[in-house]
Amino acid sequence: MASRLTETLQSSTGWLDGYPAVAVAIGALCVSASSVLIDLARTTPGTASFYRCVLALPFLVPMALAERRREGVPARGQHVVAAVAGALFAGDMLLWTQAIAEVGAGLSTVLVNVQVILVPRLALMIDREKVTRRFVLILPVVVAGVVLTGGLFGGSQGSDPLWGTIHAVLAAVCYSGFLFLLRRSGHEGRAVQSYLEVTVWAAIVSLAAGVAWQGVEWAPGWATVGWLAGVALFGQVLGWLLVAVWSPRLPSYLGAILLLLTPVGSVALGALVLGERPTVPQLAGCALILAGACVAGIRAPATNQTDDADSGSG
C-alpha cells in the first residue's frame, strides 16, 4: 500500500514543477493538519514526535530510492546538514508540543512563527541572499496576522506561561534553523534523500530526548497510533516533503511567508474537525496572512536572480 501511494505522489506532483510557490503553499496547509491530529492523539511530546517520523518512513524510503537511481547519492556534506536539520526538527516538535500545554496554542503559534523574520535573516547573513523591499513592507502586516490568528485576545493561557514562553522561543529557534537547513540542502539536489535522512535523525533525537523528558509510550494504543499515522501522512510525507523539494526554488522570504499558511489551516481544521469557533480577530488575521502571501508571491524573483527593488541588508 505504501509503495502504491508513493508512486501516486510522485506521478501526480509533476505539474508543480513550474509552480514552486503553489507546492510550498500546499505543503504548509498539509502541515497544518498536524496540530489538530496531535491534539486528538492525546500523548506525550516524545511519543508524538517519534511516531510521526517513524510512520512516515515506509512512504519516504521508496521515493528516496527512486531518486537515488535517477540522480545518485547526495554529497558527503549533505549528510551532516541533514543530521543537524533532523536534530533541530526534533527539538522544534518536542518543545512546541510542550509549549502548547504550558502557554496556550495562541502564544506558542505566534512565537514559533517568528521564523518569518529569522529565516530570511539567516539567509542574508550566511548565503548573502538579499530580501526585497516588498517583503520589508509587508512583514508588519503578516506578523500582525499571525498575532491575530494565534487568538491572543481570547484570554486563554496554559498551565505555566513562563516555561511555556521559554519552550516556545526555543522551538522558534529550532524551527528557523531547521527551515534554513532544509531549504539549503535542497540547493545541492537530491532533496528527497536528504529529507529522508532529516526524518531518520529527527526520529532518533525525538526518541532519545523523549525518553529523558516525559517519556515515550511504546504501545500508545491503536487510536493514538492512528492519529499519529495521519500526522505522518499529512505532515511528514505530504507537507514537509513538498516544502523540502520546492522551497529551494523560492527566495527564502517567500518560503517563510508561505509557511505562515500553517496557522491559517489549523484555524480552519480546528473549526471543521474539533468544532472550534474562530473569533473575528482570528479570521482577520487569516485574511492578513493570505493577503501577505499573495502580495509576496506576485512576480517573486527566482533564487538565482536579483530583484531590482532589493533593499540591501534589510
N, C-alpha and C positions, 0 to 999 in steps of 0.2 A: 504493500500500500504506500509506504513512504517513497519507494523508488518511482512509482507511478506519479505521485504528487510532485516530486522534484522535476520529473520530465515535463509535466504540465506547466510548472512555474517557469522553467527555462524557455519553453516554446511560446508561452503566452506573454512574456515581458519584452520580447524583441522590439515591439513597436515603441517602447520607452526610450530606445537609444537616442532618438532625436529630441527627446523631451526630458532631460535630467531633472529639471525643477518639478515637473509633474511626478516623476518617480520618487523624489525625496518627499514631496508632499503626501503622496500615498503611503510611503513608509512611515512618516510621522503619525498619520491617522491610524495606521495599524498598531503602532507602538502605544497609542492612547488607550487601546483596549487592555493593556497590561494592568493598569492601576485598578480598574473595575474587577478584572478576573482575580487579581491577587487579593482584593478585598473579600471576594466570595470564597477564596481558598481557606482563609482563616488559619494561617500557620505562621511560623517564625520567619524572620527575615532570611536566616541561613537556609532554611528548607526551601523557601520560595526561590531564592537566588540560585541554589544548586540545581534544583529540579528543572527550572525553566531553561537552563543551559543544557543539561544532560538530555532532556527530552527533545531538544532541537537537533541533536547530533545525527539521528537516523535520516533526517532530511538534508542536512548540510553536507554530510560526507559524500553522497553520490554526486552532488553538484561540484564539490571541490575536486573530486577525482576526474570528472569530465573536463573541468578547466585545466587540470594538470596534464591530461592527454593532449589538449589543444595547444597550451601555451607554455608547458614546462613548469618547473618548480620556482617558488619565489627566491629572491636573493637572500643571502645569509642575514643581512641586516634587517630584513623584514621580520624574521623570526623574533628578534629582540624587541622590535616595535610592537609586534603582536602580543608578546608576553606582558609588556608594560601596559598596553591598552587593556588587556584582559584583566589585569590586577586592578586597574583604575575602574573598569566597568563593574567588577565585583564590589569594590568599595562604594561606588555610587548606588548600586542596588541595595546593599545592606544598610547603608546609612540613611538613604531616602526612605526606605520602608520603615525603619525605626523612627525617623523624624515625623512621619505622618501621625503616628500614635502620640508622640510627645508634644508636638506643636500644632497639630492640625493639618489637614490636607491643603488648606489655602496658603498659609505662610510657607510650608515646605515646597509647594509648587512654585511660588514666587522666587524663593531663594535659589532653588536648583536651576531656574531658568535665567539666572544672571549669565549663563553660558552665552547668551546673545551678545554680551559685552566681552566676555573673556576669550571666546574662541577667535573672533577677528583680531583681538589684541595679540594673542599668541601667534597667529599667522603673520601679523605685522612684524613682531619682534624677531621671530625665528626664520620665517621664509621671506620677509620683506614684501609681503603681499599687502598692497595698499587698499584702503576702503574708499568707497565713493562718497561724494558729498551728499548724494541722495540717502545713503544709509545713515549718515550722521544726522540728517534732518528728520528721518522717520523713527530713529531709535527711541526718542522720548515717547512717541505715540505707541509703539509696540510694548515698551516697558509698562506704560500706563495700562495697556490692555491686559498684560499678564497680571498686574496687581488687581485689577477688577475681576478678571476671570478666576483668580485664586479665591475670591469670596472673602477677602479680609474684612469687609464691612458687615459681615454677618454676625460678628462677635464670637464665633466658635474658636475654641482653643483646645489643645491637647492636655495630657496629664502632667507634662514637665516642660514648660515653654523655654526655659534656659537651655537645658540639654538638647531639646528639640531644635532650637536655633543653631546650636553648635554642630549638631549632626547634619542639619540641612546645609549649612555653609560648607562643611567638609564634603558633603555629597556633591555640591555645586562645583567644587574644585576638581573632584574626581571625574565628574561628568564632563566638564570642559576639557580636561586632559584627554579623556577617552575619545571625545568627538574629534579633537585636533589630530590625535594619532591615527584614528580610524580613517579619517579623510586623507591624511598624509601618506599612509601606507598604500592607499589606492592609487596614488600617483605613479607608483612603480609597477602597476599592473597586477594581475592575478589576485584580484580583490576578494574573490570567494574563498580561496585557500587561506589568505590572511585572516579573513573574518572567522573561518573555522578555527584557526589557532587562537584567535581572541576569545572565542566561546569556550574552548577547552580550558584555557588558562583562567577564564572567569569562573568556570565550574570548580576548578582546583582551589582557587583562592577563596571562593564562597564556602566551600566545604571546610577548609581549614579555619577560616575566620568564624564561620557559623558554629562549628563545634566549640570553639573557645568563647563565643559570645551568644548566649541564649540557646545554644544547642541546635541540632539538626534532627528532625524526625525521620528515621529511616523507613518507617512504614506509616505515612501520614493518613492513609485511608484512600479508598478509591475516589471518593468525591473530591478530596483535595488534589489528588493526582490528576483527575480530570480537568479541574480548573487550571492547574499549572500547565497541563498539556495545551490548553488554549492559549496561555501566556507564551509558551514556547512557539506555537504555530504563528500567532499573530504578531507577537513582539519580536522574538528572535529570528524566525525564518522569514516571514514576510516583511516585517517592519525594518529591523536593523540591517538585514541583508540588502534591501533596496537602498538604504542610506549609505551602506558601505560601498556599494558598487557605483552609485551615481553621484554622491556628494563630491567626489574628487573632480567632477566635471563642472562644478559650480564655484563661484567665488565663495570664500569662507563666510562672509557676512550674509549672503543669500541663504546658504545652507543653515546657518544659525537661526535666521528668521523663520524659515520654513519649519524647523523643528518646534517652533512655538505653536504650531498647529496641534501638538500633542495635548496640551491642556484644553484646547478647544474641543478636540474629540472626546476627551474624558468627561467634559461637562455634558456633551450630547449623549454619550453612552450611559452616564450616570442617570440621566433623565429617562432613557429608554429601558435600561436593564434594572436599575436599582430603585426606580420610582422617585428619584430626587427632583426637586423643582428648582431650576436655576433662577437666581434673582435677576432683577433688572440690571444692576451693575455688572453681574456676570455676563449677561447677554451683550451688554455694551462693550465689555472687554473683549469678548469673542469677535465682535464686529471690528474693533480696532486692530486686533491681530490679523484678521483676514484682510483688512484694508492695507495694512502694512506689508503683508506678504505679497499682495497683488502689485503694490507700487514698487516694491523692491525687485520683483520679477520682471517688470517691464523693461525690455531691451537690456537685460543684465549682460555684462560682458563675459566672455569665456575666460577660463582661468589663465590662459596663456596670452591674454590681451590686456590692454590697459584702457581705462575709461578716461575720456578727455575731461571728465569732471573730478578726477582724483583729488583727494583732499590732503595728500601728503601723509603725515603721521597720524592723522585723525585725532 
